[in-house]
């Protein structure tokens, strides 16, 4: 219809509509991705929160975290001494054995510490995803409002604004839009052809 109308203004509006719809599709894709990510992160965060709570119950005084930090510092000092000091071979072997022992204990303790840090990262991801959704979702509302105006303008340019267009229904129709009884609505919808048929039957 737009091509057949040879209306350059209508063609330009249609082009703008297509461009805006493409932009809308891209934003919708981003929204779906952030919603998917948010759902995954919220599930991961809930699981980590339970595990961290259990670990904190076992380590109420925080000794595990303190021990972990102490061992990390001790390991760094020993590694620095091995790389810089010119000690005996026997002393160096003893420090290497001590580092090996520290590593084993760190593996045990690090699970709890890493879990706590991971929970912090997950919470950050959740905040970021929610912020992105709060930024993108209003853009869709704004684009939809623009598209509604552009479609109205397009129909006006094509001269079809006043024609009945059942396919062009509003996106949302309130249920209480017409509070008249259904029978009254049906009666008002009877046209002249219906009346003629009724009179013919009466004869």
Secondary structure, 3 states (H helix, E strand, C coil): CHHHHCCHHHHHHHHHHHHHHHHHHHHHHHHHHHHHHHHHHHHHHHHHHHHHHHHHHHCCCCHHHHHHHHHHHHHHHHHHHHHHCCCCHHHHHHHHHHHHHHHHHHHHHHHHHHHHHHHHHHHHHHHHHHHHHHHHHHHHHHHHHHHHHHHHHHHHHHCCCCCCCCCCCCCCCCCCCCCCCHHHHHHHHCCHHHHHHHHHHHC
